[in-house]
Amino acid sequence: MLPQYGEKHEYTSLITPAKVLEHRKQFGRFTYRMDSGAPLQVAITIDHAARTATVDFTGTGAQHRENNFNAPPAVTRAAVLYVLRCLVGDEIPLNDGCLKPIRLIIPPGSFLAPEPGAAVVAGNTEVSQATCNALFGALGTIACSQATMNNFLFGNATYQYYETICGGTGAGPDFDGTSAVQTHMTNTRMTDPEVLELRYPVRLEEFRIRRGSGGRGRHRGGDGALRRLRFLEPMTAVIVSSRRAVPPFGLAGGEAGAAGEQWVERADGTRLVLSGTDSAELAPGDVFAIATPGGGGYGPV
């Protein structure tokens, strides 16, 4: 049974770990910096004798009180399950039994286990992506993906629309990253341009690969995307995203991918640069542009 809010968030395997220290191994440790500068820290310890592992997020920063970049413990638990399942080469059922040999430690009061009432809207979109990439970084298996869903919303009293936008994946020890795809915790499909323009007063002026945005390395990270929408009616647009201040990391000497950007091109030619979590009022003729991050490279150039 999972602990309730207010209890210590520590999930312990039903398998009792062997108390034989010589069989315990610190497998990997990684500190992932959020755009706010807050650390997401994870250490993975393998007990080969007991065939168990501990995934410990001690050292992760305190919950965010000025924004909604907090994730309930269930989101972190799901991210751990996803990453471990990615590394299993066999066809096995995906269920809670996969976590039976895993001891999961999430410090209460951190942004991975916030207090009741905390804002958690970005938990299952942005924080989950950060958690996945921190785990892959600790395991040393793959460089950072774009690590964001690039949540983009616009609307007025008549129309409302929400989409997530693809980016680059990280490279690995024997493969390049992939360009302009949804990665890890993102699973949405994008509306066809013809349908989008038929149903909403917008024009999709550009949607292409952001060439050169993947990190360099022996294996190069995948490139992000560039998406530009022109608005035909007054609208309010909102972006909730990550990897704007801190770019997606490379591994084993690989370079980081390019950070994401977003801006508004006014009909009069002026340009308004926005932050990764921002909003803008759009007039007819204005363009909202989003350049998504590239994945990190792997290995020295």
C-alpha positions as CSV (number, residue, x, y, z in Angstrom):
1,M,0.0,0.0,0.0
2,L,1.4,3.4,-1.0
3,P,2.0,5.9,1.8
4,Q,-0.5,8.8,2.2
5,Y,0.5,12.4,2.0
6,G,2.3,13.5,5.1
7,E,4.0,10.1,5.6
8,K,7.6,9.4,4.6
9,H,7.6,8.7,0.9
10,E,9.7,5.6,0.8
11,Y,8.7,2.6,-1.2
12,T,10.4,-0.6,-0.1
13,S,10.6,-3.9,-2.0
14,L,8.9,-7.0,-0.7
15,I,12.2,-8.7,-1.2
16,T,14.5,-8.2,1.8
17,P,17.9,-6.9,0.6
18,A,20.8,-9.0,1.6
19,K,22.9,-7.3,4.3
20,V,26.2,-8.2,2.5
21,L,28.0,-4.9,1.9
22,E,30.5,-6.4,-0.5
23,H,27.7,-7.2,-2.9
24,R,26.4,-3.6,-2.9
25,K,27.5,-1.3,-5.7
26,Q,26.9,2.4,-6.3
27,F,25.8,2.1,-9.9
28,G,25.3,5.7,-10.8
29,R,24.6,9.2,-9.5
30,F,23.4,12.2,-11.5
31,T,22.3,15.8,-10.7
32,Y,19.9,17.3,-13.2
33,R,19.4,21.0,-13.1
34,M,15.9,22.4,-13.7
35,D,15.7,25.7,-15.6
36,S,15.1,27.4,-12.2
37,G,18.4,26.0,-11.0
38,A,16.8,23.5,-8.6
39,P,18.6,20.2,-8.5
40,L,16.9,16.9,-9.3
41,Q,19.4,14.4,-7.8
42,V,19.3,10.6,-8.1
43,A,21.6,7.8,-6.9
44,I,21.1,4.2,-8.0
45,T,22.5,1.4,-6.0
46,I,22.5,-2.3,-7.1
47,D,22.6,-5.2,-4.7
48,H,23.6,-8.1,-6.9
49,A,23.3,-10.7,-4.2
50,A,19.7,-9.8,-3.4
51,R,18.9,-8.9,-7.0
52,T,17.5,-5.6,-5.8
53,A,18.1,-1.9,-6.5
54,T,17.6,1.3,-4.6
55,V,16.7,4.5,-6.5
56,D,17.2,7.4,-4.1
57,F,16.2,11.0,-4.9
58,T,17.7,12.4,-1.7
59,G,19.2,15.8,-2.5
60,T,16.4,16.9,-4.8
61,G,15.4,20.5,-4.3
62,A,12.5,21.7,-2.2
63,Q,9.0,22.0,-3.7
64,H,8.4,25.0,-5.9
65,R,6.0,27.5,-4.3
66,E,6.2,30.1,-7.0
67,N,5.3,27.8,-9.9
68,N,3.7,24.5,-10.6
69,F,6.8,22.4,-11.4
70,N,6.0,19.9,-8.7
71,A,5.2,16.2,-9.2
72,P,3.2,13.9,-6.9
73,P,5.2,10.7,-5.9
74,A,3.1,8.6,-8.3
75,V,4.5,10.5,-11.2
76,T,8.1,9.8,-10.1
77,R,7.2,6.1,-9.5
78,A,5.8,5.9,-13.1
79,A,9.0,7.5,-14.5
80,V,11.2,5.0,-12.7
81,L,9.0,2.1,-14.0
82,Y,9.2,3.5,-17.6
83,V,13.0,3.9,-17.5
84,L,13.6,0.4,-16.1
85,R,11.2,-1.1,-18.6
86,C,13.1,0.6,-21.4
87,L,16.3,-1.3,-20.3
88,V,14.8,-4.8,-20.1
89,G,15.4,-6.7,-23.3
90,D,12.7,-9.3,-22.7
91,E,9.0,-9.2,-23.5
92,I,7.5,-8.9,-20.0
93,P,4.2,-7.6,-18.8
94,L,4.2,-3.9,-17.8
95,N,2.7,-3.8,-14.3
96,D,3.5,-2.9,-10.7
97,G,5.3,-6.2,-10.3
98,C,8.2,-4.8,-12.3
99,L,9.0,-2.5,-9.3
100,K,8.9,-5.4,-6.7
101,P,12.7,-5.5,-6.4
102,I,13.1,-1.7,-6.4
103,R,13.3,0.4,-3.3
104,L,12.3,4.0,-4.2
105,I,13.2,6.9,-1.9
106,I,11.6,10.3,-2.5
107,P,12.3,13.0,0.1
108,P,9.0,14.5,1.3
109,G,8.8,18.2,0.8
110,S,10.9,18.0,-2.4
111,F,9.4,18.9,-5.8
112,L,9.1,15.2,-6.4
113,A,6.9,14.8,-3.3
114,P,5.3,18.2,-2.5
115,E,3.0,19.0,0.4
116,P,-0.7,18.6,-0.1
117,G,-2.1,21.6,-1.9
118,A,1.0,22.2,-4.0
119,A,0.5,23.2,-7.6
120,V,1.4,20.2,-9.8
121,V,0.1,21.1,-13.3
122,A,3.6,20.7,-14.8
123,G,4.3,17.5,-12.8
124,N,3.1,15.0,-15.4
125,T,4.5,17.0,-18.3
126,E,7.7,18.8,-17.4
127,V,8.9,17.2,-14.1
128,S,8.3,13.7,-15.4
129,Q,10.5,14.4,-18.4
130,A,13.2,15.7,-16.1
131,T,13.0,12.6,-14.0
132,C,13.3,10.3,-16.9
133,N,16.4,12.0,-18.3
134,A,18.0,12.2,-14.8
135,L,17.6,8.4,-14.5
136,F,19.1,7.8,-18.0
137,G,21.9,10.1,-17.1
138,A,22.6,8.2,-13.8
139,L,22.7,4.9,-15.8
140,G,24.8,6.4,-18.5
141,T,22.7,4.8,-21.2
142,I,21.5,7.8,-23.3
143,A,22.1,11.5,-23.4
144,C,19.3,13.9,-22.6
145,S,16.3,14.2,-24.9
146,Q,14.6,17.6,-25.4
147,A,13.3,16.9,-21.9
148,T,10.1,18.9,-22.3
149,M,6.7,18.6,-23.8
150,N,6.7,22.2,-25.1
151,N,3.1,22.6,-23.9
152,F,1.4,25.3,-26.1
153,L,-2.1,26.6,-25.5
154,F,-4.1,29.3,-27.2
155,G,-7.7,30.4,-27.3
156,N,-10.3,33.0,-26.7
157,A,-14.0,32.9,-25.7
158,T,-14.8,30.7,-28.7
159,Y,-11.7,28.6,-29.4
160,Q,-9.4,26.6,-27.1
161,Y,-6.5,24.5,-28.3
162,Y,-3.6,22.6,-26.7
163,E,-0.7,20.7,-28.2
164,T,2.7,19.4,-27.3
165,I,5.6,19.8,-29.8
166,C,8.3,17.3,-30.7
167,G,12.0,17.7,-30.4
168,G,15.3,15.8,-30.5
169,T,16.2,12.6,-28.7
170,G,19.6,12.0,-27.1
171,A,22.3,9.9,-28.7
172,G,23.7,6.7,-27.2
173,P,27.0,4.7,-27.2
174,D,26.2,3.2,-30.6
175,F,23.4,5.3,-32.2
176,D,22.6,8.9,-33.1
177,G,19.5,10.7,-31.7
178,T,16.3,11.1,-33.7
179,S,15.1,14.4,-34.9
180,A,11.7,16.0,-34.3
181,V,9.9,13.2,-32.5
182,Q,7.9,12.9,-29.2
183,T,10.1,11.3,-26.5
184,H,9.8,9.5,-23.2
185,M,6.8,10.8,-21.3
186,T,5.2,12.6,-24.3
187,N,2.6,10.5,-26.2
188,T,0.4,13.0,-28.0
189,R,-0.2,13.1,-31.7
190,M,-0.3,16.5,-33.5
191,T,-3.4,17.7,-35.3
192,D,-3.0,17.6,-39.1
193,P,-2.4,21.1,-40.6
194,E,-5.5,20.9,-42.8
195,V,-7.7,20.0,-39.8
196,L,-6.1,22.6,-37.6
197,E,-6.6,25.4,-40.1
198,L,-10.2,24.3,-40.8
199,R,-11.2,24.3,-37.2
200,Y,-9.2,27.2,-35.8
201,P,-8.5,30.8,-37.1
202,V,-4.8,30.1,-37.5
203,R,-2.3,29.3,-40.3
204,L,0.5,26.9,-39.9
205,E,3.3,28.8,-41.7
206,E,6.2,26.6,-40.9
207,F,6.9,23.3,-39.2
208,R,10.3,21.8,-39.9
209,I,13.4,20.2,-38.4
210,R,15.6,22.7,-36.5
211,R,18.8,21.8,-38.3
212,G,22.0,21.8,-36.2
213,S,20.2,21.9,-32.8
214,G,21.3,18.4,-31.8
215,G,24.4,18.2,-29.6
216,R,27.7,17.1,-31.4
217,G,29.6,14.0,-30.4
218,R,30.8,10.7,-31.7
219,H,27.0,10.1,-32.1
220,R,25.0,13.3,-32.6
221,G,21.8,14.2,-30.8
222,G,18.6,14.5,-32.7
223,D,17.5,18.0,-33.9
224,G,14.5,19.8,-32.5
225,A,11.7,21.4,-34.5
226,L,10.6,24.9,-35.5
227,R,6.9,25.6,-35.5
228,R,5.3,29.0,-36.5
229,L,1.6,29.7,-36.2
230,R,0.0,32.9,-37.6
231,F,-3.2,34.0,-35.8
232,L,-6.2,35.4,-37.7
233,E,-8.2,36.5,-34.6
234,P,-7.2,37.9,-31.2
235,M,-6.1,35.1,-28.9
236,T,-4.2,34.5,-25.7
237,A,-1.3,32.1,-26.0
238,V,0.5,30.3,-23.2
239,I,3.8,28.2,-23.2
240,V,4.8,25.9,-20.4
241,S,8.2,24.3,-21.2
242,S,11.7,23.4,-20.0
243,R,15.3,23.2,-21.2
244,R,15.2,27.0,-22.0
245,A,17.9,28.1,-19.5
246,V,19.7,24.8,-19.1
247,P,20.3,22.9,-22.4
248,P,19.8,19.1,-22.8
249,F,23.0,17.4,-21.5
250,G,25.4,15.3,-23.5
251,L,27.1,12.1,-22.1
252,A,30.6,10.6,-22.2
253,G,32.1,13.8,-23.7
254,G,29.2,14.6,-26.0
255,E,28.0,18.2,-26.3
256,A,24.7,19.5,-25.1
257,G,21.8,20.1,-27.5
258,A,20.5,23.6,-28.2
259,A,18.1,25.0,-25.7
260,G,14.6,25.8,-26.7
261,E,13.3,29.3,-27.6
262,Q,10.0,31.0,-28.3
263,W,9.0,34.4,-29.5
264,V,6.2,36.5,-31.0
265,E,6.6,38.2,-34.4
266,R,4.1,41.1,-34.4
267,A,2.4,42.1,-37.6
268,D,4.2,45.4,-37.5
269,G,7.6,43.6,-37.6
270,T,8.5,43.9,-33.9
271,R,9.7,40.8,-32.0
272,L,8.8,39.8,-28.5
273,V,11.1,37.2,-26.8
274,L,9.3,35.0,-24.2
275,S,10.6,32.8,-21.4
276,G,9.9,29.1,-21.2
277,T,6.8,29.7,-19.0
278,D,5.1,32.7,-20.4
279,S,2.0,34.1,-22.1
280,A,1.2,36.7,-24.8
281,E,-1.8,38.5,-26.2
282,L,-1.9,38.0,-30.0
283,A,-3.6,40.3,-32.5
284,P,-4.6,39.3,-36.1
285,G,-1.4,38.8,-38.1
286,D,0.9,38.0,-35.2
287,V,3.0,34.9,-35.3
288,F,3.9,32.7,-32.3
289,A,7.1,30.7,-33.0
290,I,8.6,27.9,-31.0
291,A,12.0,26.3,-31.5
292,T,12.2,23.1,-29.5
293,P,15.4,21.7,-27.9
294,G,17.8,19.3,-29.6
295,G,19.0,16.1,-27.9
296,G,22.4,15.8,-26.3
297,G,25.4,14.1,-28.1
298,Y,27.3,11.0,-26.9
299,G,31.0,10.6,-26.9
300,P,33.8,13.1,-27.9
301,V,33.6,14.7,-31.3
